[in-house]
Amino acid sequence: MAKKVEPKKVETKLEIIDSSNEKFKGLFVGQNVLAEENNASRELFDKSRFGEVNEKGKFQYALIESLYLLERERIEIYEKDKPMKMNEFIKKARKFEPNFWTRYCVYRDLRKRGYIVKTALKFGADFRVYDRGVKPGDEHAKWIVYPVHESETMTWYEFAAKNRVAHSTKKRLLLGIADEESDVTYYEVNWVRP
């Protein structure tokens, strides 16, 4: 059974992101952005869990995280020695992820609402989302999220598969439906036993 989850009017936690005006540089490599550890990158990780530390001790950001930080003017992204503008970055990201903009709209909306959002590939979903105030590693994610554009269709088989994944991972399923204006509406889906 699907129910529409109305967005709540809440104070967002964007102040955490803006606690420092310090920008840092990232390098577009493959399908990620890499940055050296510095005060700004470490603060973003410690307070809001942006990025992951890779085996070489650098911060690695998913393309969606990178665009969010670029839009918030917290990172300068370079390809080789040339700084990238937002439009360039989006165009390049879409080559790797055709559904990039829909996914980004959902990611940005959840982040602005104060949630920590991480990838969920190992769960067979786009994102895992932690409840407000919870950091990855402290507790498990509360939801797995599938971003969908309002014009897309889904078969019952695909819908049931998404619900099974959420149920088997003991998470709630959220469908984030992005419209043409990039606004997002969420539907939480649960199994119901008669």
N, C-alpha and C positions, 0 to 999 in steps of 0.2 A: 504494500500500500504506500503510495507516495503522498507526502503532505508538503505543502508549500511552507518554507521557513521564511518568515518575514524578517528582514534585517532590523536589528535593534539599533536605536539611537544610542551610541556609546561614545565615550571619550576615546579617541584613538591613541595609540602609543607611538605616534610619529615623532613625538618629542625625543624619544630614545634615539632615533636616527639622527635628529638634528642637534644633539647635545654638543657636537663639535662641528665646526665648519670646515675642518680639515678634509681635503680631498686626497685621494691616492690614485696611483696609476695602475692600470691593468692592461694586459696584452692579450689580444684575441688569438687564441691558439686552438686549432681544431674546432671542437664544438663547445669550448669553454673559454673563460677569461681567467688568466692567472695574474696574481698580484703578490708582491713581496709582503712579508709581515711587517707592519709598522703600527704606530699608535691608532691610526684611523681604522685600518682593516681589523686589527685585534679588538678594538672597541665594538665594532659592528658585529663581530662574531660573538663576543662575550655577552653583549646585551640583547641582541636580536637574532643570533644564529645565522647571519648571512655567510654563505660560503662553507667550505670544508677545507681542512688542512690536508694537503696531499703528502705523498711519501718523501718529497723533496723539501718539505717545510714551507711551501708556498700555499697561499689561499687560492682555492679553485672555486669559481662561481659558475653556476649553470647560466645559460643564455638568458633565461627569464629573470633570474636574480640580477644579472648584470644590467639588463635594460632598466629594471626598477631603480637600481642605484644610479644609473646614468640619468634617468629622468629626475631623480631627486638631487642631482648634482653632487653626488658623493664620490663618484669615480670618473676618471678620464680614461677612456678605452682607446688603445692604439692598435693598429694593424701594421706590423713592422715599425716604422718610425713616424707614421702618420696618424694623427688623432682622428677618431671616427665620430661622425655626427649621428644623431639618433636615427634619422632616416636610413643612413647607410647601414647602421647596425641592424635595424629591423629587416632590411632587404636581405642582408647576408644570413640572418637567423632563419628567415623563411625558407632559404634554400635547404637548410638542415631539417626544419620542422614546418611542414606546410600549414599546420594548424596553430602556428606560433602566436598569432594575434589573439585568437580566442583564448588560448591558454594564458596569455599574458594578462588579458582583461580580468580573468578570474583570480590569478595570482595577485595582481595589484589590488583588487578589491579586498581580498582576504587580508593582505598585509596592512592595508589602510585601516582595517577594522581591528588591528592589534593581534592578529594570529601569526604564529610562526608556521611557515609553509616550506616543506621540503619535497624533493622528488620521491616518487613511490614506485619506481620501476620494478623493484623486487616483489612488490605486491600486485603487479599487473595493473597499476593505476597511474594517473598523472601525478597526483600530489597526495601527501599525507599532511594533515593539519593538526596542530597541537592546540589544545584549549588555551585561552588567555592565561598568561602567567606560568605556563608550563614550557620547559625547554627540552629538546630532544636529549634523551639519556636520563633525564629525571623521571619521566613517565612515558607511557606509550602515546602515540597519536590517537586522537579521538575519532577522526574521520579520514576516509580516503575520498578524494574528489576527482570527478571526471568533468572537465570543461567541455561544453557542447555549444555550438552556435545555434541560434533559434531556427535557422533554416535547415539544419541537418535532420536526418531521420535515423532511427535506430530500430533494429528488429527486436522482437520479443526475446529471441535467443541472446542477442547482445546485451539487452537489458537484464535478463536473468543471470547472465555470466558476471556482469558487474556486481550485481547483488550478492551472488555466491562468493565472489572474492572478498567483499566487505565482511560478509558473515563469517567466512573461514578465518579471517585475520582478526576477528573480534573488534571490528571498527564499524562505525556508522558510514553509510554511503550518502554522499552529497553529489547531486548533479548541479553544476554551475552553468546556467543557461545565459550566454552573452547575446545581447541583441545588437541591432545595427548601430546603436548609439554607444556601444561598449558598456552599457549598464548590465549588471548581473543579478539574476534571480536564482535563489537556491531551492532545491527540492531535496528533502531528506527522505530516503527510502528504507523501509524496514520490512522484515519478514513478519507476517501475522499468522498465528495458528488459530483456526476457527474453534 
